[in-house]
Amino acid sequence: MACPKKKTSKSKRDKRRANWNHLGSVQAAKAMSMGKSILTGRAQGFYYPVDDETEAEED
C-alpha cells in the first residue's frame, strides 16, 4: 500500500527557488557580456558570421 511522502520544509523549498532564480540571473549576465564583446569586436572563441553584402553597402 502506498504511503504519503514527507512534507518538505519551507527552508528546503526556499533554497531550491533561490537557486533557480540565481541561475537565471547568471545566464542573463553571461548573455549580456557576450553581446557586448561581439559589438565591440573583442569576441574570441565565438564565431559571428558577417555578410559581405552588408559591408559593401555601408561603404
C-alpha positions in Angstrom: 0.0 0.0 0.0 1.3 3.5 -0.9 2.2 5.8 1.9 2.2 9.6 1.8 5.5 11.4 1.2 7.1 13.5 4.0 6.4 17.2 3.8 9.3 19.3 2.5 10.3 22.1 4.9 9.9 25.7 3.9 13.7 26.3 4.1 14.4 23.5 1.6 11.8 24.8 -0.7 13.1 28.4 -0.4 16.7 27.2 -1.1 15.6 25.5 -4.3 13.7 28.5 -5.5 16.6 30.8 -4.7 19.0 28.6 -6.6 16.6 28.5 -9.6 16.3 32.3 -9.7 20.1 32.8 -9.3 20.8 30.5 -12.3 18.6 32.8 -14.5 20.5 35.9 -13.4 23.9 34.3 -14.1 22.8 33.3 -17.6 21.5 36.8 -18.2 24.8 38.3 -17.2 26.7 35.9 -19.5 24.5 36.7 -22.4 25.0 40.5 -21.8 28.7 40.0 -21.6 28.8 38.0 -24.9 26.7 40.6 -26.6 28.9 43.5 -25.5 32.1 41.6 -26.6 30.5 40.9 -30.1 29.5 44.6 -30.5 33.0 45.9 -29.6 34.7 43.3 -31.8 36.7 41.8 -28.9 34.9 38.4 -29.0 37.4 35.5 -29.0 36.3 31.9 -29.4 32.9 32.9 -30.8 32.1 32.6 -34.5 30.0 35.5 -35.7 29.3 35.4 -39.4 29.1 38.8 -41.2 27.5 39.2 -44.7 29.9 40.6 -47.3 26.9 42.3 -49.0 26.0 44.4 -46.0 29.6 45.6 -45.6 29.8 46.7 -49.2 26.5 48.7 -48.9 27.8 50.6 -45.9 30.9 51.8 -47.6 
